[in-house]
Amino acid sequence: MAATPPTSKRLAAEFLGTFVLVFGGCGTAVMATTNPDVGVGWLGVALAFGLTVLVMAYAVGHVSGGHFNPAVTLGAAACGRFAWKDTPAYIITQLVAGVSAGALLLVVANGLDGFSAVDSGFASNGYGDRSPMGYDLLACLVIEVLLTAVFLWVILGATDTRAPKGLAPLAIGLSLTLIHLISIPVTNTSVNPARSIGVGLFAGSDAIAQLWLFILAPVAGGLIAGFSYAFLVGEHEPTVELPEAMET
């Protein structure tokens, strides 16, 4: 087994992966969906988020484990795949990367005359009158907790020592695409506090006021999956931390 990379390298990989996830996924939602010559729509946004995770998991997942998401970090720790002592540094790095991506995305988006992050929503998440289709708070809470748990179950299963080797990033990227196809109409899909905070801070006071849901619900879903994974499917071989698991 290869030696674990130093903390500085792992955090750099997490920053890069989270930055690309937020900039690529939210950038598609902000710019490509409104362009009449591109008009990728919700399907394109779902693919963009899945592709960002897929390519960055292959690019740097072997360094940091490819979390790119505080809910993933907490779920991995709850499952025993990641050290609790390392979770604060990972989560802080992911949040800083998300906000950095949101800030640079705003710089680019403001290059178009008449653009307004507040009026457009800036790919932020929401419930009630800020839900794409008007879903209420309970519906949005349920979908975010459930789909974050599903995402973690896929990640933990795909990186299990019993899983087919080398295919984890593909399974994880495709699962995130599926999750977006289900939930974009409901919440604009979070399942990732770094993604929600990264653009929500720039989308106006209404978006900021609803950020609590897109922090608490993904965290709850990640912890539910992390604590329940071994009980649900068993772990018959010694587990390894996600950086090593992503090498398989």
C-alpha atoms as an extended CHARMM CRD file, in Angstrom:
* protein
*
       248  EXT
         1         1  MET       CA              0.0000000000        0.0000000000        0.0000000000  PROA      1               0.0000000000
         2         2  ALA       CA              1.3560000000        3.4170000000       -0.9110000000  PROA      2               0.0000000000
         3         3  ALA       CA              2.2380000000        5.8270000000        1.8720000000  PROA      3               0.0000000000
         4         4  THR       CA             -0.4050000000        8.3680000000        2.7840000000  PROA      4               0.0000000000
         5         5  PRO       CA              0.4240000000       11.7310000000        1.1680000000  PROA      5               0.0000000000
         6         6  PRO       CA              1.3210000000       14.5940000000        3.5260000000  PROA      6               0.0000000000
         7         7  THR       CA             -1.5250000000       16.6780000000        4.8800000000  PROA      7               0.0000000000
         8         8  SER       CA             -0.6060000000       19.7000000000        2.7700000000  PROA      8               0.0000000000
         9         9  LYS       CA             -0.9320000000       17.6630000000       -0.4280000000  PROA      9               0.0000000000
        10        10  ARG       CA             -4.2100000000       16.1300000000        0.6600000000  PROA      10              0.0000000000
        11        11  LEU       CA             -5.6870000000       19.5280000000        1.4450000000  PROA      11              0.0000000000
        12        12  ALA       CA             -4.4490000000       20.9520000000       -1.8440000000  PROA      12              0.0000000000
        13        13  ALA       CA             -6.1730000000       18.0800000000       -3.6610000000  PROA      13              0.0000000000
        14        14  GLU       CA             -9.3970000000       18.7000000000       -1.7300000000  PROA      14              0.0000000000
        15        15  PHE       CA             -9.2740000000       22.4020000000       -2.5490000000  PROA      15              0.0000000000
        16        16  LEU       CA             -8.7360000000       21.7320000000       -6.2520000000  PROA      16              0.0000000000
        17        17  GLY       CA            -11.4380000000       19.0900000000       -6.4850000000  PROA      17              0.0000000000
        18        18  THR       CA            -14.0280000000       21.1180000000       -4.5830000000  PROA      18              0.0000000000
        19        19  PHE       CA            -13.2130000000       24.2530000000       -6.5630000000  PROA      19              0.0000000000
        20        20  VAL       CA            -13.7090000000       22.4740000000       -9.8870000000  PROA      20              0.0000000000
        21        21  LEU       CA            -16.9350000000       20.8680000000       -8.6500000000  PROA      21              0.0000000000
        22        22  VAL       CA            -18.5000000000       24.1910000000       -7.6520000000  PROA      22              0.0000000000
        23        23  PHE       CA            -17.1620000000       26.2220000000      -10.5430000000  PROA      23              0.0000000000
        24        24  GLY       CA            -17.9630000000       23.5670000000      -13.1400000000  PROA      24              0.0000000000
        25        25  GLY       CA            -21.3530000000       22.4770000000      -11.9060000000  PROA      25              0.0000000000
        26        26  CYS       CA            -22.6840000000       25.8490000000      -10.8090000000  PROA      26              0.0000000000
        27        27  GLY       CA            -20.9970000000       27.5630000000      -13.7500000000  PROA      27              0.0000000000
        28        28  THR       CA            -22.9630000000       25.3650000000      -16.1150000000  PROA      28              0.0000000000
        29        29  ALA       CA            -26.1680000000       26.2740000000      -14.2930000000  PROA      29              0.0000000000
        30        30  VAL       CA            -25.3880000000       30.0020000000      -14.2900000000  PROA      30              0.0000000000
        31        31  MET       CA            -24.0860000000       30.4360000000      -17.8280000000  PROA      31              0.0000000000
        32        32  ALA       CA            -24.8810000000       27.5160000000      -20.1140000000  PROA      32              0.0000000000
        33        33  THR       CA            -28.5400000000       27.0720000000      -19.2080000000  PROA      33              0.0000000000
        34        34  THR       CA            -29.4090000000       30.6480000000      -20.1950000000  PROA      34              0.0000000000
        35        35  ASN       CA            -27.5410000000       30.6940000000      -23.4850000000  PROA      35              0.0000000000
        36        36  PRO       CA            -29.9920000000       30.1000000000      -26.3670000000  PROA      36              0.0000000000
        37        37  ASP       CA            -27.1820000000       28.6140000000      -28.4590000000  PROA      37              0.0000000000
        38        38  VAL       CA            -26.2680000000       26.1040000000      -25.7450000000  PROA      38              0.0000000000
        39        39  GLY       CA            -29.3080000000       25.7490000000      -23.4930000000  PROA      39              0.0000000000
        40        40  VAL       CA            -28.1600000000       22.5960000000      -21.7530000000  PROA      40              0.0000000000
        41        41  GLY       CA            -31.0570000000       22.6700000000      -19.2760000000  PROA      41              0.0000000000
        42        42  TRP       CA            -31.3660000000       20.5850000000      -16.1380000000  PROA      42              0.0000000000
        43        43  LEU       CA            -30.0060000000       17.4840000000      -17.8640000000  PROA      43              0.0000000000
        44        44  GLY       CA            -26.8320000000       19.3400000000      -18.7720000000  PROA      44              0.0000000000
        45        45  VAL       CA            -26.4120000000       20.6430000000      -15.2380000000  PROA      45              0.0000000000
        46        46  ALA       CA            -26.8270000000       17.1280000000      -13.8450000000  PROA      46              0.0000000000
        47        47  LEU       CA            -24.1580000000       15.8590000000      -16.2210000000  PROA      47              0.0000000000
        48        48  ALA       CA            -21.8560000000       18.7620000000      -15.3710000000  PROA      48              0.0000000000
        49        49  PHE       CA            -21.9200000000       17.9630000000      -11.6600000000  PROA      49              0.0000000000
        50        50  GLY       CA            -21.3940000000       14.2700000000      -12.3080000000  PROA      50              0.0000000000
        51        51  LEU       CA            -18.5380000000       14.9240000000      -14.7050000000  PROA      51              0.0000000000
        52        52  THR       CA            -16.7340000000       17.2770000000      -12.3360000000  PROA      52              0.0000000000
        53        53  VAL       CA            -16.7190000000       14.6500000000       -9.6080000000  PROA      53              0.0000000000
        54        54  LEU       CA            -15.7290000000       11.9290000000      -12.0580000000  PROA      54              0.0000000000
        55        55  VAL       CA            -12.7460000000       13.7460000000      -13.5450000000  PROA      55              0.0000000000
        56        56  MET       CA            -11.4820000000       15.1720000000      -10.2620000000  PROA      56              0.0000000000
        57        57  ALA       CA            -11.8140000000       11.8290000000       -8.4810000000  PROA      57              0.0000000000
        58        58  TYR       CA             -9.5450000000       10.3230000000      -11.1320000000  PROA      58              0.0000000000
        59        59  ALA       CA             -7.2520000000       13.3630000000      -11.0340000000  PROA      59              0.0000000000
        60        60  VAL       CA             -6.7120000000       13.7590000000       -7.2950000000  PROA      60              0.0000000000
        61        61  GLY       CA             -8.8260000000       11.1300000000       -5.5290000000  PROA      61              0.0000000000
        62        62  HSD       CA             -5.7550000000        8.9830000000       -4.9530000000  PROA      62              0.0000000000
        63        63  VAL       CA             -4.1980000000       11.8790000000       -3.0230000000  PROA      63              0.0000000000
        64        64  SER       CA             -7.0030000000       13.0200000000       -0.7210000000  PROA      64              0.0000000000
        65        65  GLY       CA             -9.7390000000       10.4170000000       -1.1460000000  PROA      65              0.0000000000
        66        66  GLY       CA            -11.7510000000       12.7360000000       -3.3840000000  PROA      66              0.0000000000
        67        67  HSD       CA            -14.2710000000       13.9430000000       -0.8110000000  PROA      67              0.0000000000
        68        68  PHE       CA            -14.8970000000       17.4840000000       -2.1830000000  PROA      68              0.0000000000
        69        69  ASN       CA            -17.8450000000       17.7040000000        0.1950000000  PROA      69              0.0000000000
        70        70  PRO       CA            -18.1220000000       18.1170000000        3.9980000000  PROA      70              0.0000000000
        71        71  ALA       CA            -20.9480000000       15.5680000000        4.0790000000  PROA      71              0.0000000000
        72        72  VAL       CA            -18.6710000000       12.9890000000        2.4440000000  PROA      72              0.0000000000
        73        73  THR       CA            -15.8710000000       13.7170000000        4.8990000000  PROA      73              0.0000000000
        74        74  LEU       CA            -18.1970000000       13.3140000000        7.8790000000  PROA      74              0.0000000000
        75        75  GLY       CA            -19.7920000000       10.1810000000        6.4340000000  PROA      75              0.0000000000
        76        76  ALA       CA            -16.4060000000        8.6080000000        5.7810000000  PROA      76              0.0000000000
        77        77  ALA       CA            -15.3140000000        9.3980000000        9.3280000000  PROA      77              0.0000000000
        78        78  ALA       CA            -18.5400000000        7.9400000000       10.7460000000  PROA      78              0.0000000000
        79        79  CYS       CA            -17.8840000000        4.7470000000        8.7910000000  PROA      79              0.0000000000
        80        80  GLY       CA            -14.3060000000        4.4790000000       10.0510000000  PROA      80              0.0000000000
        81        81  ARG       CA            -12.8120000000        5.2030000000        6.6340000000  PROA      81              0.0000000000
        82        82  PHE       CA            -11.3610000000        8.5710000000        7.6140000000  PROA      82              0.0000000000
        83        83  ALA       CA             -9.7360000000        9.9390000000       10.7590000000  PROA      83              0.0000000000
        84        84  TRP       CA            -11.9640000000       12.2340000000       12.8190000000  PROA      84              0.0000000000
        85        85  LYS       CA             -8.9230000000       14.3390000000       13.6910000000  PROA      85              0.0000000000
        86        86  ASP       CA             -8.5010000000       15.2600000000       10.0260000000  PROA      86              0.0000000000
        87        87  THR       CA            -12.1220000000       16.2610000000        9.4110000000  PROA      87              0.0000000000
        88        88  PRO       CA            -11.9020000000       19.9350000000       10.4960000000  PROA      88              0.0000000000
        89        89  ALA       CA             -9.0470000000       20.6970000000        8.0930000000  PROA      89              0.0000000000
        90        90  TYR       CA            -10.8290000000       18.9180000000        5.2380000000  PROA      90              0.0000000000
        91        91  ILE       CA            -14.1290000000       20.7070000000        5.8500000000  PROA      91              0.0000000000
        92        92  ILE       CA            -12.5400000000       24.1410000000        6.1850000000  PROA      92              0.0000000000
        93        93  THR       CA            -10.6050000000       23.5730000000        2.9660000000  PROA      93              0.0000000000
        94        94  GLN       CA            -13.7400000000       22.4660000000        1.1180000000  PROA      94              0.0000000000
        95        95  LEU       CA            -15.6950000000       25.5060000000        2.3060000000  PROA      95              0.0000000000
        96        96  VAL       CA            -12.9220000000       27.9170000000        1.3470000000  PROA      96              0.0000000000
        97        97  ALA       CA            -12.6680000000       26.2570000000       -2.0680000000  PROA      97              0.0000000000
        98        98  GLY       CA            -16.4290000000       26.4910000000       -2.5840000000  PROA      98              0.0000000000
        99        99  VAL       CA            -16.5540000000       30.1840000000       -1.7300000000  PROA      99              0.0000000000
       100       100  SER       CA            -13.4870000000       30.8640000000       -3.8870000000  PROA      100             0.0000000000
       101       101  ALA       CA            -15.1490000000       29.1370000000       -6.8310000000  PROA      101             0.0000000000
       102       102  GLY       CA            -18.3590000000       31.0820000000       -6.2490000000  PROA      102             0.0000000000
       103       103  ALA       CA            -16.4750000000       34.3740000000       -6.1150000000  PROA      103             0.0000000000
       104       104  LEU       CA            -14.6020000000       33.7270000000       -9.3580000000  PROA      104             0.0000000000
       105       105  LEU       CA            -17.7740000000       32.4910000000      -11.0220000000  PROA      105             0.0000000000
       106       106  LEU       CA            -19.4110000000       35.7780000000      -10.0590000000  PROA      106             0.0000000000
       107       107  VAL       CA            -16.5290000000       37.6970000000      -11.6660000000  PROA      107             0.0000000000
       108       108  VAL       CA            -17.0500000000       35.7930000000      -14.9140000000  PROA      108             0.0000000000
       109       109  ALA       CA            -20.8500000000       36.0110000000      -14.8440000000  PROA      109             0.0000000000
       110       110  ASN       CA            -20.7160000000       39.7750000000      -14.2380000000  PROA      110             0.0000000000
       111       111  GLY       CA            -18.9090000000       40.0700000000      -17.5510000000  PROA      111             0.0000000000
       112       112  LEU       CA            -22.3100000000       39.8710000000      -19.2270000000  PROA      112             0.0000000000
       113       113  ASP       CA            -24.2110000000       43.1450000000      -19.2530000000  PROA      113             0.0000000000
       114       114  GLY       CA            -27.3150000000       43.0620000000      -17.0930000000  PROA      114             0.0000000000
       115       115  PHE       CA            -26.3620000000       39.9710000000      -15.0870000000  PROA      115             0.0000000000
       116       116  SER       CA            -27.5560000000       39.9160000000      -11.4710000000  PROA      116             0.0000000000
       117       117  ALA       CA            -26.6260000000       37.1360000000       -9.0770000000  PROA      117             0.0000000000
       118       118  VAL       CA            -29.6190000000       37.9670000000       -6.8850000000  PROA      118             0.0000000000
       119       119  ASP       CA            -32.1630000000       38.0940000000       -9.7010000000  PROA      119             0.0000000000
       120       120  SER       CA            -30.8380000000       34.9810000000      -11.4290000000  PROA      120             0.0000000000
       121       121  GLY       CA            -30.5140000000       32.9650000000       -8.2160000000  PROA      121             0.0000000000
       122       122  PHE       CA            -26.8690000000       32.2270000000       -9.0730000000  PROA      122             0.0000000000
       123       123  ALA       CA            -27.4290000000       28.4410000000       -8.9620000000  PROA      123             0.0000000000
       124       124  SER       CA            -28.2860000000       28.6570000000       -5.2650000000  PROA      124             0.0000000000
       125       125  ASN       CA            -30.4410000000       26.1270000000       -3.4470000000  PROA      125             0.0000000000
       126       126  GLY       CA            -33.8230000000       26.8750000000       -1.9510000000  PROA      126             0.0000000000
       127       127  TYR       CA            -37.1690000000       25.7110000000       -0.6250000000  PROA      127             0.0000000000
       128       128  GLY       CA            -40.6520000000       27.1950000000       -0.8200000000  PROA      128             0.0000000000
       129       129  ASP       CA            -40.7080000000       30.1110000000       -3.2160000000  PROA      129             0.0000000000
       130       130  ARG       CA            -36.9930000000       29.5750000000       -3.9070000000  PROA      130             0.0000000000
       131       131  SER       CA            -37.4660000000       25.9420000000       -4.9440000000  PROA      131             0.0000000000
       132       132  PRO       CA            -37.3360000000       25.6000000000       -8.7540000000  PROA      132             0.0000000000
       133       133  MET       CA            -40.8110000000       24.0610000000       -8.7310000000  PROA      133             0.0000000000
       134       134  GLY       CA            -42.0870000000       25.4380000000       -5.4250000000  PROA      134             0.0000000000
       135       135  TYR       CA            -41.5520000000       22.3880000000       -3.1650000000  PROA      135             0.0000000000
       136       136  ASP       CA            -42.1110000000       23.0300000000        0.5330000000  PROA      136             0.0000000000
       137       137  LEU       CA            -39.5940000000       22.8100000000        3.3690000000  PROA      137             0.0000000000
       138       138  LEU       CA            -40.4260000000       19.2340000000        4.3830000000  PROA      138             0.0000000000
       139       139  ALA       CA            -40.0900000000       17.8950000000        0.8440000000  PROA      139             0.0000000000
       140       140  CYS       CA            -36.7540000000       19.6480000000        0.4250000000  PROA      140             0.0000000000
       141       141  LEU       CA            -35.4940000000       18.3920000000        3.7790000000  PROA      141             0.0000000000
       142       142  VAL       CA            -36.4160000000       14.7960000000        2.9750000000  PROA      142             0.0000000000
       143       143  ILE       CA            -34.9090000000       14.8310000000       -0.5100000000  PROA      143             0.0000000000
       144       144  GLU       CA            -31.6140000000       16.3330000000        0.6830000000  PROA      144             0.0000000000
       145       145  VAL       CA            -31.1680000000       13.9450000000        3.6130000000  PROA      145             0.0000000000
       146       146  LEU       CA            -32.1600000000       10.8950000000        1.5710000000  PROA      146             0.0000000000
       147       147  LEU       CA            -30.0940000000       11.6410000000       -1.5260000000  PROA      147             0.0000000000
       148       148  THR       CA            -27.0140000000       12.6090000000        0.4650000000  PROA      148             0.0000000000
       149       149  ALA       CA            -27.2870000000        9.2660000000        2.2380000000  PROA      149             0.0000000000
       150       150  VAL       CA            -27.6240000000        7.5120000000       -1.1240000000  PROA      150             0.0000000000
       151       151  PHE       CA            -24.5530000000        9.3550000000       -2.3830000000  PROA      151             0.0000000000
       152       152  LEU       CA            -22.5220000000        8.2370000000        0.6440000000  PROA      152             0.0000000000
       153       153  TRP       CA            -23.7220000000        4.6410000000        0.3710000000  PROA      153             0.0000000000
       154       154  VAL       CA            -22.5110000000        4.6140000000       -3.2390000000  PROA      154             0.0000000000
       155       155  ILE       CA            -19.1590000000        6.1530000000       -2.2880000000  PROA      155             0.0000000000
       156       156  LEU       CA            -18.5900000000        3.7500000000        0.5840000000  PROA      156             0.0000000000
       157       157  GLY       CA            -19.6910000000        0.7880000000       -1.5000000000  PROA      157             0.0000000000
       158       158  ALA       CA            -17.6410000000        1.7190000000       -4.5580000000  PROA      158             0.0000000000
       159       159  THR       CA            -14.5030000000        2.1280000000       -2.4060000000  PROA      159             0.0000000000
       160       160  ASP       CA            -15.1350000000       -1.0150000000       -0.3460000000  PROA      160             0.0000000000
       161       161  THR       CA            -12.3250000000       -3.5700000000       -0.5150000000  PROA      161             0.0000000000
       162       162  ARG       CA            -14.8640000000       -6.0170000000       -1.9950000000  PROA      162             0.0000000000
       163       163  ALA       CA            -15.8570000000       -3.7050000000       -4.8720000000  PROA      163             0.0000000000
       164       164  PRO       CA            -14.5370000000       -3.9430000000       -8.4540000000  PROA      164             0.0000000000
       165       165  LYS       CA            -11.2010000000       -2.1700000000       -8.6230000000  PROA      165             0.0000000000
       166       166  GLY       CA            -10.6160000000        1.0980000000      -10.4350000000  PROA      166             0.0000000000
       167       167  LEU       CA            -14.2640000000        1.9800000000      -11.0850000000  PROA      167             0.0000000000
       168       168  ALA       CA            -15.0960000000        4.0010000000       -7.9850000000  PROA      168             0.0000000000
       169       169  PRO       CA            -14.8580000000        7.4560000000       -9.6370000000  PROA      169             0.0000000000
       170       170  LEU       CA            -17.1730000000        6.3310000000      -12.4280000000  PROA      170             0.0000000000
       171       171  ALA       CA            -19.8020000000        5.0030000000      -10.0260000000  PROA      171             0.0000000000
       172       172  ILE       CA            -19.5710000000        8.1180000000       -7.8560000000  PROA      172             0.0000000000
       173       173  GLY       CA            -19.8470000000       10.5150000000      -10.7900000000  PROA      173             0.0000000000
       174       174  LEU       CA            -22.8150000000        8.6940000000      -12.2760000000  PROA      174             0.0000000000
       175       175  SER       CA            -24.5660000000        8.5890000000       -8.9100000000  PROA      175             0.0000000000
       176       176  LEU       CA            -24.2070000000       12.3480000000       -8.5330000000  PROA      176             0.0000000000
       177       177  THR       CA            -25.6740000000       12.8080000000      -12.0050000000  PROA      177             0.0000000000
       178       178  LEU       CA            -28.6570000000       10.6470000000      -11.0320000000  PROA      178             0.0000000000
       179       179  ILE       CA            -29.1090000000       12.5750000000       -7.7960000000  PROA      179             0.0000000000
       180       180  HSD       CA            -29.2610000000       15.8480000000       -9.7300000000  PROA      180             0.0000000000
       181       181  LEU       CA            -31.7660000000       14.4420000000      -12.2060000000  PROA      181             0.0000000000
       182       182  ILE       CA            -34.0350000000       13.5920000000       -9.2950000000  PROA      182             0.0000000000
       183       183  SER       CA            -33.6770000000       16.6830000000       -7.1760000000  PROA      183             0.0000000000
       184       184  ILE       CA            -32.8980000000       19.7290000000       -9.3380000000  PROA      184             0.0000000000
       185       185  PRO       CA            -36.6430000000       20.4700000000       -9.6010000000  PROA      185             0.0000000000
       186       186  VAL       CA            -36.9830000000       20.1970000000       -5.8200000000  PROA      186             0.0000000000
       187       187  THR       CA            -34.0300000000       22.1040000000       -4.3110000000  PROA      187             0.0000000000
       188       188  ASN       CA            -31.7070000000       22.7810000000       -7.2530000000  PROA      188             0.0000000000
       189       189  THR       CA            -29.7150000000       19.9500000000       -5.6200000000  PROA      189             0.0000000000
       190       190  SER       CA            -27.2580000000       20.5020000000       -2.8380000000  PROA      190             0.0000000000
       191       191  VAL       CA            -26.1150000000       17.2520000000       -1.1250000000  PROA      191             0.0000000000
       192       192  ASN       CA            -22.9690000000       19.3050000000       -0.4620000000  PROA      192             0.0000000000
       193       193  PRO       CA            -22.7110000000       22.2390000000        1.9660000000  PROA      193             0.0000000000
       194       194  ALA       CA            -19.5860000000       23.5720000000        0.2120000000  PROA      194             0.0000000000
       195       195  ARG       CA            -21.4970000000       23.7910000000       -3.0660000000  PROA      195             0.0000000000
       196       196  SER       CA            -24.4600000000       25.5230000000       -1.4060000000  PROA      196             0.0000000000
       197       197  ILE       CA            -22.4340000000       28.0150000000        0.6060000000  PROA      197             0.0000000000
       198       198  GLY       CA            -20.0700000000       28.6730000000       -2.2950000000  PROA      198             0.0000000000
       199       199  VAL       CA            -22.7480000000       30.3090000000       -4.4250000000  PROA      199             0.0000000000
       200       200  GLY       CA            -25.4450000000       31.0350000000       -1.8270000000  PROA      200             0.0000000000
       201       201  LEU       CA            -23.3740000000       33.7420000000       -0.1590000000  PROA      201             0.0000000000
       202       202  PHE       CA            -23.4790000000       35.7460000000       -3.3940000000  PROA      202             0.0000000000
       203       203  ALA       CA            -27.1630000000       35.2050000000       -4.2140000000  PROA      203             0.0000000000
       204       204  GLY       CA            -28.7140000000       37.6760000000       -1.7870000000  PROA      204             0.0000000000
       205       205  SER       CA            -30.2240000000       37.6680000000        1.6760000000  PROA      205             0.0000000000
       206       206  ASP       CA            -33.0730000000       35.2780000000        0.8300000000  PROA      206             0.0000000000
       207       207  ALA       CA            -30.6200000000       32.6340000000       -0.3470000000  PROA      207             0.0000000000
       208       208  ILE       CA            -28.4220000000       33.1350000000        2.7060000000  PROA      208             0.0000000000
       209       209  ALA       CA            -31.4210000000       32.8030000000        5.0360000000  PROA      209             0.0000000000
       210       210  GLN       CA            -32.1390000000       29.3280000000        3.6260000000  PROA      210             0.0000000000
       211       211  LEU       CA            -28.5710000000       28.0310000000        3.6980000000  PROA      211             0.0000000000
       212       212  TRP       CA            -29.1310000000       26.3350000000        7.0670000000  PROA      212             0.0000000000
       213       213  LEU       CA            -31.1600000000       23.5890000000        5.4100000000  PROA      213             0.0000000000
       214       214  PHE       CA            -28.4420000000       22.8560000000        2.8540000000  PROA      214             0.0000000000
       215       215  ILE       CA            -25.8740000000       22.5650000000        5.6000000000  PROA      215             0.0000000000
       216       216  LEU       CA            -27.8180000000       20.4790000000        8.1110000000  PROA      216             0.0000000000
       217       217  ALA       CA            -29.6270000000       18.1200000000        5.7080000000  PROA      217             0.0000000000
       218       218  PRO       CA            -26.5290000000       16.9190000000        3.7920000000  PROA      218             0.0000000000
       219       219  VAL       CA            -24.5930000000       16.5340000000        7.0460000000  PROA      219             0.0000000000
       220       220  ALA       CA            -27.4340000000       14.4450000000        8.4950000000  PROA      220             0.0000000000
       221       221  GLY       CA            -27.6070000000       12.2980000000        5.3590000000  PROA      221             0.0000000000
       222       222  GLY       CA            -23.8620000000       11.7540000000        5.3300000000  PROA      222             0.0000000000
       223       223  LEU       CA            -23.7770000000       10.7100000000        8.9720000000  PROA      223             0.0000000000
       224       224  ILE       CA            -26.7650000000        8.3880000000        8.5560000000  PROA      224             0.0000000000
       225       225  ALA       CA            -25.0320000000        6.6000000000        5.6950000000  PROA      225             0.0000000000
       226       226  GLY       CA            -21.6720000000        6.5080000000        7.4320000000  PROA      226             0.0000000000
       227       227  PHE       CA            -23.0030000000        4.9960000000       10.6410000000  PROA      227             0.0000000000
       228       228  SER       CA            -25.3150000000        2.5470000000        8.8470000000  PROA      228             0.0000000000
       229       229  TYR       CA            -23.1400000000        1.2870000000        5.9750000000  PROA      229             0.0000000000
       230       230  ALA       CA            -21.4720000000       -1.6190000000        7.7880000000  PROA      230             0.0000000000
       231       231  PHE       CA            -24.7590000000       -2.6430000000        9.4000000000  PROA      231             0.0000000000
       232       232  LEU       CA            -26.5630000000       -2.6750000000        6.0540000000  PROA      232             0.0000000000
       233       233  VAL       CA            -24.0600000000       -4.5110000000        3.8670000000  PROA      233             0.0000000000
       234       234  GLY       CA            -21.3370000000       -5.7440000000        6.2110000000  PROA      234             0.0000000000
       235       235  GLU       CA            -17.6170000000       -5.2690000000        5.9380000000  PROA      235             0.0000000000
       236       236  HSD       CA            -15.8080000000       -8.5730000000        5.7800000000  PROA      236             0.0000000000
       237       237  GLU       CA            -12.3300000000       -7.2070000000        5.1060000000  PROA      237             0.0000000000
       238       238  PRO       CA            -10.3520000000       -4.5250000000        6.9140000000  PROA      238             0.0000000000
       239       239  THR       CA            -11.3890000000       -1.0780000000        5.7580000000  PROA      239             0.0000000000
       240       240  VAL       CA             -8.9440000000        1.4770000000        4.4420000000  PROA      240             0.0000000000
       241       241  GLU       CA             -9.0970000000        5.2380000000        4.3970000000  PROA      241             0.0000000000
       242       242  LEU       CA            -10.5630000000        6.7720000000        1.2800000000  PROA      242             0.0000000000
       243       243  PRO       CA             -7.2310000000        8.0150000000       -0.1460000000  PROA      243             0.0000000000
       244       244  GLU       CA             -6.0030000000        4.4250000000       -0.2840000000  PROA      244             0.0000000000
       245       245  ALA       CA             -9.4160000000        3.1070000000       -1.3780000000  PROA      245             0.0000000000
       246       246  MET       CA             -9.4810000000        5.4400000000       -4.3600000000  PROA      246             0.0000000000
       247       247  GLU       CA             -6.2360000000        3.8830000000       -5.5950000000  PROA      247             0.0000000000
       248       248  THR       CA             -7.9000000000        0.4910000000       -6.1320000000  PROA      248             0.0000000000
